[in-house]
Amino acid sequence: MRSYFRLIKLAKVYIFSFIGAIVCMAFLNILSGFGLLSLVPLVDRVLSGDPMVLTTSIKLPFPDKINALLNTINNVPRIQLLWYISGFILVLFLVKGIFDYYKETLMEHVGQGVVRDIRDMIYKHIQDLSLDFVGNQRSGELVSRITNDVRWVQDGIARGLANTLNSFFELSLYLSLLIIIAWKMSILCLVIFAILMIPIAKIGRLLRKLSTQGQEKMADISSLLFETISGIRVVKAFGMEKYEGNRFRRENALYYKLMMKAIRRGALLGPLVEFVGALLAITVLLLTVKLVISGQLSKGWFAVYIGSLVAIIKPVKKISQMNSIIQRAVAAGDRIYKLLDIKPRVKEVPEAVELPPFKDSIKFSNIDFAYENKEPLLKGINLEANKGQVIAIVGASGVGKTTLVNLIPRFYDPNKGKITIDGIDIKKITFNSLRAQLGIVTQETILFNDTVRANIAYGHPDRDIEEIIHAAKLANAHRFIEKMPDGYGTVIGERGFQLSGGEKQRLSIARAILKNPSILILDEATSALDTKSERLVQDAIHKLMKHRTVFVIAHRLSTIQQSDCIVVLKEGQIIQQGTHKELIKREGLYKTLYEMQFTV
């Protein structure tokens, strides 16, 4: 329950709306009480013609005023009193409708506002988390937190909390009437009712467990959907539609079974509460009829007592139903805060400074790095890149080339050692000022379901179209963009689905050119392209590299022979370093890799 109360605390921003909703609930139930009490003059005076009397052993406040009111009512002619009661009930329902409207809208304002804030919190937190966490999580599971889990929280606050509070108001009203009319009998009923509620509480705890399992399974389904939809080309290429369909059906069937278990147990609560209420009602009916026959209780007060007893079933039933909704919200809250409580490994220090324009060098000093709970990937890395130099990094797959360059923008932090730019430790630099001077082009080009213009100007939406076109021309992209249906206004689909690999890469390069970074990272930017596309991309990259400090990773050694320095990695360590001409003259890994690629 702790996580649910943490979620409720978020409602303090909407405290006035929450208080307003509670006030409306209170007045609604007070008005309902007056409506029920109108049965006394209707039955005793209008229908029976008997004088109204107050029969209670409870000491009430202002007894003289109450008796004066009863005497006034007793002196009103019966037909005239019927008109008064009818008008009173009409006005009562009109005022109740107004309070009910504001109660619903104010409580929904609280619930929807809290849910909006939770979504914002989760999304911002995911953005703030380090890449090592995000890389180890299924995307579908993270999406499930923002969609499915938050939906349960919305139900738990907007419906569960509101209806539970309202039901407690109703319960208090009807219990008060029961105790005022016949307190001994009412207390006996409450004791019996409390004993019978024990199995209902046990069902509620079971519902919470089933809800947790159901939400975990929905996260699995979301993850499976995300993987298969984003990878639909691979699924179709390997003829795996039937396999993936069967896999989805299995997960969906398991979710169905869990939900049906929860629904059956939740549905059991309503009839169980109704049966308990009916049992108590019959017991009380038998006892109160004796009081009416003996003259200890008037027919009107008997009607109010039975009406209160029957009415009390509704809030008790609703509380039991809301319990299942709140239990689901509790389970969702646990999962949400399990994510929100994760601390990012890479943080911006409070005293972080702005990075001045890059003018000297980047240094790696004694860098060690390991992903969480894994063996060290980089060990004792010492490297210096001077302004304007092109540094190429080569080595076998999985040796840590990409990880090494990912340390520069602080996607990860080294476990040991430090990286400095112009002598400033990058851990002491603000994220924005550091990354503003970096441009990254990778093999896996990330484009968004937006226009060509928006993708090129990503991060710089205020750039003029002329600047965007100029960047596209330098990236050899302008020609194919012009041929698109709406030119720079064409929406390219999710992840640039409508574009070829070379076209995606050239848009990515245009984006980097427009950013005009001082430091450039190229990670396998020309791999997996056909010869024509590679030539166009390579030409665009050469334009992009001019007058910049560049870190380039490439398996094709032909693309890096003009680099100022080639760094050779093996088992996480730098084993060779120098120009192409220097390294090719030495025996070692670089010469071996070169001969493997160029020897026929």
C-alpha positions in Angstrom: 0.0 0.0 0.0 3.0 2.3 0.5 3.4 3.0 -3.2 -0.4 3.7 -3.5 -0.2 6.4 -0.8 2.9 7.8 -2.5 0.8 8.1 -5.6 -2.1 9.7 -3.6 0.4 12.3 -2.3 0.8 13.5 -5.8 -2.7 14.8 -5.5 -1.6 17.5 -3.1 -1.2 19.8 -6.1 -4.9 19.4 -6.6 -5.8 19.8 -3.0 -8.5 22.4 -3.5 -10.2 20.3 -6.1 -10.0 17.3 -3.8 -11.4 19.3 -0.9 -14.2 20.6 -3.1 -15.1 17.1 -4.2 -15.2 15.9 -0.6 -17.4 18.9 0.4 -19.8 17.9 -2.5 -19.8 14.3 -1.3 -20.7 15.5 2.2 -23.6 17.6 1.0 -24.8 14.9 -1.3 -25.1 12.5 1.6 -26.7 15.1 3.9 -29.3 15.7 1.2 -29.8 11.9 0.8 -30.4 11.8 4.5 -33.1 14.5 4.3 -34.7 12.6 1.4 -34.9 9.4 3.5 -36.2 11.3 6.5 -39.0 12.7 4.4 -40.5 9.2 4.7 -41.5 9.9 8.3 -44.0 12.7 7.6 -45.1 10.9 4.4 -46.0 7.7 6.2 -46.9 8.9 9.7 -48.8 12.1 8.8 -49.9 11.9 5.2 -50.7 8.2 4.9 -51.6 7.2 8.5 -52.8 10.5 9.9 -50.8 9.9 13.1 -48.7 12.7 14.8 -45.0 12.6 14.2 -42.9 11.6 17.3 -39.2 11.1 17.7 -38.5 7.6 19.2 -34.9 7.3 20.2 -32.9 6.5 23.3 -29.9 8.6 21.9 -29.6 12.1 23.3 -29.8 14.4 20.4 -28.7 18.1 20.2 -31.3 20.9 20.4 -34.2 18.6 21.5 -36.5 21.6 22.0 -36.0 22.8 18.4 -36.6 19.3 17.0 -39.8 18.9 19.0 -41.0 22.4 17.8 -40.3 21.4 14.2 -42.3 18.2 14.7 -45.2 20.1 16.2 -45.2 22.5 13.3 -45.3 19.6 10.8 -48.1 17.9 12.8 -50.3 21.0 12.5 -50.1 21.1 8.7 -53.1 19.6 6.8 -52.3 16.2 5.3 -52.8 17.1 1.6 -51.0 20.4 2.0 -48.1 18.5 3.7 -48.1 16.1 0.7 -47.5 19.1 -1.7 -44.8 20.4 0.6 -43.0 17.0 0.7 -43.3 16.7 -3.1 -41.8 20.1 -3.7 -39.1 19.4 -1.2 -38.1 16.2 -2.9 -38.0 17.9 -6.4 -35.7 20.7 -5.0 -33.7 18.1 -3.2 -33.0 16.1 -6.4 -32.1 19.3 -8.3 -29.6 20.4 -5.7 -28.2 16.9 -5.4 -27.7 16.8 -9.2 -25.6 20.0 -9.0 -23.4 18.6 -6.2 -23.1 15.3 -8.0 -21.9 17.0 -11.2 -19.2 19.0 -9.3 -18.2 16.0 -7.3 -17.6 13.9 -10.5 -15.8 16.7 -12.4 -13.6 17.7 -9.5 -12.6 14.2 -8.7 -11.9 13.4 -12.3 -9.8 16.6 -12.4 -7.7 15.2 -9.6 -7.5 11.7 -11.0 -6.7 12.7 -14.6 -4.2 15.3 -13.3 -2.3 12.8 -11.1 -2.2 10.3 -14.0 -0.9 13.0 -16.4 1.8 13.9 -13.8 2.8 10.2 -13.3 3.1 9.7 -17.1 5.3 12.8 -17.2 7.4 11.6 -14.3 7.9 8.1 -15.8 8.8 9.4 -19.2 11.3 12.0 -17.8 12.8 9.4 -15.5 13.3 7.0 -18.4 15.0 9.8 -20.3 17.2 10.5 -17.4 18.2 6.9 -16.8 21.6 5.7 -18.0 21.8 3.8 -21.3 23.0 0.7 -19.5 19.6 0.4 -17.8 17.5 1.2 -20.8 19.6 -1.2 -22.9 18.8 -4.0 -20.5 15.0 -3.4 -20.5 12.4 -4.5 -22.9 11.0 -1.4 -24.7 7.5 -2.9 -24.5 7.8 -3.3 -20.7 8.7 0.3 -20.3 5.8 1.4 -22.5 3.5 -0.8 -20.4 4.4 1.2 -17.3 3.2 4.4 -19.0 0.1 3.0 -20.6 -1.3 -0.1 -18.8 0.0 0.5 -15.3 -1.0 4.1 -15.3 -4.5 3.2 -16.5 -4.9 1.1 -13.3 -3.7 4.0 -11.2 -6.2 6.3 -12.9 -9.0 3.9 -12.0 -7.7 3.6 -8.5 -7.7 7.3 -7.9 -10.5 8.7 -10.1 -12.9 5.8 -9.5 -11.6 3.8 -6.6 -10.7 6.6 -4.2 -13.7 8.8 -5.1 -16.2 6.0 -4.8 -14.7 4.7 -1.6 -14.8 8.1 0.1 -18.4 8.6 -1.1 -19.3 5.2 0.1 -17.9 5.9 3.5 -20.0 9.1 3.7 -23.1 7.1 2.8 -22.1 4.4 5.3 -21.7 7.0 8.0 -25.1 8.6 7.2 -27.1 5.3 7.2 -25.3 4.0 10.3 -26.1 7.2 12.1 -29.8 6.8 11.3 -29.8 3.2 12.4 -28.1 4.0 15.7 -30.4 7.0 16.4 -33.5 4.9 15.8 -32.4 1.6 17.5 -28.8 1.6 18.7 -28.7 -1.7 20.5 -30.0 -3.7 17.5 -27.7 -1.7 15.1 -24.6 -2.5 17.2 -25.5 -6.2 17.2 -25.8 -6.1 13.4 -22.5 -4.4 13.0 -20.7 -7.1 15.0 -22.2 -9.8 12.9 -21.4 -7.9 9.7 -17.7 -7.4 10.8 -17.3 -11.2 11.3 -18.9 -11.9 7.9 -16.5 -9.4 6.2 -13.4 -11.5 7.0 -13.6 -13.7 3.9 -14.3 -10.6 1.8 -11.0 -9.1 3.0 -9.2 -12.3 2.1 -10.6 -12.2 -1.5 -9.3 -8.6 -1.7 -5.7 -9.7 -0.9 -5.9 -12.5 -3.5 -7.1 -9.9 -6.1 -4.0 -7.8 -5.5 -1.8 -10.8 -6.1 -3.6 -11.8 -9.3 -3.5 -8.2 -10.5 0.2 -8.0 -10.1 0.6 -11.2 -12.1 -1.8 -9.8 -14.8 0.1 -6.6 -15.1 3.4 -8.5 -15.5 1.9 -10.6 -18.2 0.6 -7.5 -20.0 4.2 -6.1 -20.0 5.3 -9.3 -21.7 2.5 -8.9 -24.3 3.5 -5.3 -24.9 7.1 -6.2 -25.3 6.3 -9.0 -27.7 4.1 -6.7 -29.8 6.8 -4.0 -29.9 9.4 -6.6 -31.0 7.4 -8.3 -33.7 5.8 -5.1 -35.2 9.1 -3.2 -35.3 10.8 -6.4 -36.7 8.0 -7.3 -39.2 10.3 -7.5 -42.1 12.4 -10.2 -40.4 9.3 -12.1 -39.4 8.0 -12.1 -43.0 11.5 -12.8 -44.5 11.9 -16.0 -42.4 8.3 -17.1 -42.7 7.7 -16.9 -39.0 4.2 -15.4 -39.0 2.6 -18.6 -37.7 5.3 -19.1 -35.0 4.9 -15.5 -33.8 1.1 -15.8 -34.0 1.2 -18.9 -31.8 3.6 -17.2 -29.3 1.3 -14.2 -29.0 -1.8 -16.5 -28.6 0.0 -18.3 -25.7 0.9 -15.1 -23.9 -2.6 -13.7 -24.6 -4.3 -16.9 -23.3 -2.2 -16.7 -20.1 -3.3 -13.1 -19.6 -6.9 -14.1 -20.2 -6.7 -16.8 -17.6 -5.2 -14.5 -15.0 -7.8 -11.8 -15.7 -10.7 -14.3 -15.5 -9.4 -15.5 -12.1 -9.4 -11.9 -10.9 -12.8 -11.2 -12.5 -14.4 -14.3 -10.9 -13.2 -13.4 -7.5 -14.1 -9.8 -7.9 -17.6 -10.8 -9.1 -18.0 -13.0 -6.1 -17.7 -10.0 -3.8 -20.9 -8.3 -4.9 -23.3 -11.3 -4.4 -21.5 -12.2 -1.1 -22.0 -8.7 0.3 -25.6 -8.7 -0.9 -26.3 -12.0 0.8 -24.7 -10.7 4.0 -26.8 -7.6 3.8 -30.0 -9.6 3.1 -29.3 -11.9 6.1 -28.9 -8.9 8.3 -32.0 -7.1 6.8 -34.2 -10.1 7.5 -32.9 -10.4 11.1 -33.5 -6.7 11.7 -36.9 -6.8 10.0 -38.1 -9.5 12.4 -36.9 -7.5 15.4 -38.2 -4.1 14.3 -41.7 -5.3 13.3 -42.1 -6.3 17.0 -41.2 -2.8 18.0 -43.8 -1.3 15.6 -46.5 -3.8 16.8 -45.7 -2.9 20.5 -45.9 0.8 19.6 -42.3 1.5 20.5 -41.6 2.6 16.9 -43.8 4.5 14.5 -44.5 3.3 11.0 -42.6 6.3 9.5 -39.4 5.6 11.6 -39.8 1.9 10.8 -39.7 2.9 7.0 -36.6 5.1 7.6 -34.9 2.2 9.5 -35.6 -0.4 6.9 -34.7 2.1 4.1 -31.4 2.8 5.8 -30.7 -0.8 6.3 -31.4 -1.6 2.6 -29.4 1.5 1.5 -26.4 0.5 3.6 -25.9 -2.5 1.3 -25.0 -0.3 -1.7 -22.0 1.5 -0.1 -20.7 -1.7 1.5 -21.0 -3.5 -1.9 -19.3 -0.6 -3.6 -16.5 -0.5 -1.1 -15.8 -4.2 -1.7 -15.8 -3.6 -5.5 -13.6 -0.6 -5.2 -11.3 -2.7 -3.1 -10.5 -4.8 -6.1 -9.8 -1.7 -8.2 -7.6 -0.2 -5.5 -5.7 -3.5 -5.2 -5.0 -3.3 -8.9 -3.8 0.3 -8.5 -1.6 -0.7 -5.5 0.0 -3.4 -7.7 0.5 -0.9 -10.5 1.9 1.6 -8.1 4.4 -0.9 -6.8 5.6 -1.5 -10.4 5.7 2.2 -11.2 7.7 3.1 -8.1 10.0 0.2 -8.7 11.0 2.0 -11.9 10.9 5.5 -10.5 13.2 4.5 -7.5 16.0 3.4 -9.8 18.8 5.9 -9.7 20.6 6.9 -12.9 24.3 5.9 -12.9 25.2 8.9 -14.9 24.3 12.1 -13.2 25.0 15.8 -13.8 26.7 17.2 -10.7 25.1 20.3 -9.1 28.2 22.4 -9.7 28.5 21.4 -13.3 29.9 24.1 -15.6 29.3 25.1 -19.2 31.9 23.7 -21.7 33.5 26.6 -23.7 34.0 26.0 -27.4 36.4 23.1 -28.0 39.9 24.4 -28.9 42.6 21.9 -27.8 42.3 18.2 -27.1 40.3 15.3 -25.7 42.2 13.0 -23.3 41.3 9.5 -22.0 43.4 8.8 -18.8 43.6 5.3 -17.4 40.0 4.4 -18.4 38.4 1.2 -17.1 34.8 0.3 -17.9 32.5 -2.6 -17.3 28.7 -2.9 -17.8 26.8 -3.7 -14.6 27.5 -7.2 -13.3 29.8 -8.0 -16.3 33.5 -8.5 -16.8 35.6 -5.3 -17.6 35.3 -4.3 -21.3 37.9 -1.5 -21.4 41.1 -1.6 -19.4 43.7 1.0 -18.9 42.8 3.2 -22.0 45.1 6.2 -22.5 44.4 8.2 -25.6 44.7 11.8 -26.8 42.9 13.4 -29.7 44.0 16.9 -30.7 41.7 19.4 -32.3 41.2 18.7 -36.0 42.5 15.2 -35.8 40.8 12.1 -37.2 41.1 9.2 -34.8 40.1 5.8 -36.2 39.3 2.9 -33.8 39.5 -0.7 -35.1 39.3 -4.2 -33.7 37.2 -7.3 -33.6 33.5 -7.2 -32.9 32.6 -6.8 -29.2 36.1 -5.5 -28.2 34.6 -2.2 -26.9 35.0 0.3 -29.8 31.5 1.7 -29.6 31.6 1.7 -25.8 34.8 3.7 -25.9 33.3 6.5 -28.0 30.0 6.4 -26.0 32.0 7.5 -23.0 32.6 10.9 -24.6 28.9 12.2 -24.6 28.6 10.5 -21.1 26.1 7.9 -22.2 28.1 5.9 -19.7 30.7 6.8 -17.1 34.0 4.9 -16.7 34.5 2.9 -13.6 38.0 4.3 -13.3 40.0 7.1 -14.8 38.7 10.3 -16.4 38.0 11.9 -19.8 38.9 15.6 -20.2 38.1 18.1 -22.9 40.5 21.0 -22.9 41.6 19.9 -19.4 38.1 19.9 -17.9 36.8 16.6 -16.6 33.6 15.9 -18.5 31.9 14.8 -15.3 32.0 18.4 -14.2 30.4 19.7 -17.5 26.7 20.1 -18.0 25.0 17.5 -20.3 23.6 20.1 -22.6 26.9 22.1 -23.2 28.8 18.8 -23.6 26.5 17.2 -26.1 25.9 20.5 -28.0 29.5 20.2 -29.3 29.1 16.6 -30.3 27.6 15.0 -33.5 27.0 11.3 -33.8 26.3 9.3 -36.9 25.8 5.5 -36.4 25.1 2.4 -38.4 21.6 2.2 -36.9 20.1 5.5 -38.1 17.3 6.7 -35.9 14.7 8.8 -37.6 11.3 9.8 -36.3 7.8 9.6 -37.8 7.8 13.2 -38.8 8.7 15.4 -41.9 12.1 15.3 -43.6 12.6 18.9 -42.4 11.8 18.1 -38.8 14.2 15.1 -38.9 17.1 17.1 -40.3 16.4 20.0 -37.9 16.0 17.7 -34.9 17.2 19.6 -31.8 17.3 22.8 -33.8 13.6 23.5 -34.8 14.3 27.2 -35.3 16.6 26.7 -38.3 15.5 28.3 -41.6 14.6 26.1 -44.5 17.5 27.5 -46.5 20.0 26.2 -43.8 18.2 22.8 -43.9 18.4 22.6 -47.7 22.1 23.6 -47.6 22.8 20.8 -45.0 20.9 18.3 -47.2 22.9 19.3 -50.3 26.2 18.8 -48.5 24.9 15.4 -47.4 24.0 14.4 -51.0 20.3 14.2 -49.8 18.7 17.2 -51.5 18.1 15.4 -54.8 16.1 12.4 -53.5 14.2 14.7 -51.0 13.0 16.9 -53.9 11.5 13.8 -55.6 9.4 12.9 -52.5 5.7 13.8 -52.7 5.9 16.8 -50.4 9.6 17.4 -50.6 10.9 18.5 -47.2 7.4 18.3 -45.8 7.1 14.6 -46.5 6.4 12.4 -43.4 8.9 9.5 -43.7 7.1 7.0 -41.4 8.3 5.3 -38.2 12.1 4.9 -38.2 12.2 6.2 -41.8 10.4 3.1 -43.0 9.8 4.6 -46.5 13.5 5.3 -47.1 16.4 3.1 -48.2 19.4 2.5 -46.0 21.5 5.1 -47.9 18.8 7.7 -47.8 18.3 7.3 -44.1 22.1 7.6 -43.5 22.3 10.8 -45.6 19.4 12.4 -43.7 21.3 11.5 -40.5 24.5 13.1 -41.9 22.5 16.2 -42.9 21.2 16.4 -39.3 24.8 16.3 -38.1 25.9 18.9 -40.6 23.2 21.3 -39.5 24.2 20.9 -35.9 27.8 21.8 -36.9 29.5 20.0 -34.0 33.1 20.5 -33.0 33.5 16.8 -32.2 32.2 14.1 -34.5 31.6 10.4 -33.7 31.1 8.1 -36.7 30.2 4.5 -35.7 30.1 2.1 -38.7 28.4 4.9 -40.7 28.9 3.3 -44.1 28.4 -0.4 -43.3 25.6 -2.5 -44.7 25.2 -0.2 -47.8 25.4 -1.0 -51.4 28.3 0.4 -53.4 26.4 3.3 -54.9 24.9 4.3 -51.6 28.2 3.9 -49.8 29.9 6.2 -52.3 27.3 8.9 -51.8 27.4 8.5 -48.0 31.2 8.4 -47.9 31.3 11.7 -49.9 28.9 13.3 -47.5 30.9 12.1 -44.6 34.1 13.6 -46.0 32.3 16.9 -46.2 31.0 16.5 -42.6 34.5 15.6 -41.3 36.2 18.8 -42.5 37.6 21.1 -39.8 36.3 18.8 -37.0 37.8 16.4 -34.5 36.6 13.0 -35.5 36.4 9.6 -33.9 35.6 7.0 -36.5 34.8 3.3 -36.1 34.9 1.2 -39.3 35.4 -2.4 -40.2 36.4 -1.5 -43.7 39.9 -0.3 -43.3 39.9 1.3 -46.8 37.7 4.1 -45.2 40.2 5.1 -42.5 43.6 4.9 -44.2 43.9 8.8 -44.2 43.2 9.0 -40.5 45.7 11.0 -38.4 45.8 8.1 -35.8 44.6 4.6 -35.9 43.9 2.9 -32.5 43.8 -0.9 -32.4 41.8 -2.5 -29.6 42.1 -6.1 -28.4 40.5 -7.5 -25.3 39.7 -4.0 -24.1 43.2 -2.6 -24.4 45.0 -0.4 -26.9 47.7 -2.7 -28.4 48.7 -0.6 -31.4 48.5 3.1 -32.2 49.8 5.1 -35.2 49.1 6.1 -38.8 48.2 3.6 -41.5 51.7 3.7 -43.0 53.3 3.2 -39.6 51.0 0.3 -38.6 51.2 -1.6 -41.9 55.0 -1.8 -41.6 54.7 -3.5 -38.2 53.7 -7.1 -37.4 50.5 -7.0 -35.4 46.8 -7.2 -35.4 46.3 -4.2 -37.7 48.5 -5.6 -40.4 46.7 -9.0 -40.1 43.2 -7.3 -40.4 44.4 -5.3 -43.4 45.8 -8.4 -45.2 42.6 -10.3 -44.5 40.6 -7.6 -46.3 42.9 -6.8 -49.2 44.7 -10.1 -50.0 42.9 -12.0 -52.7 
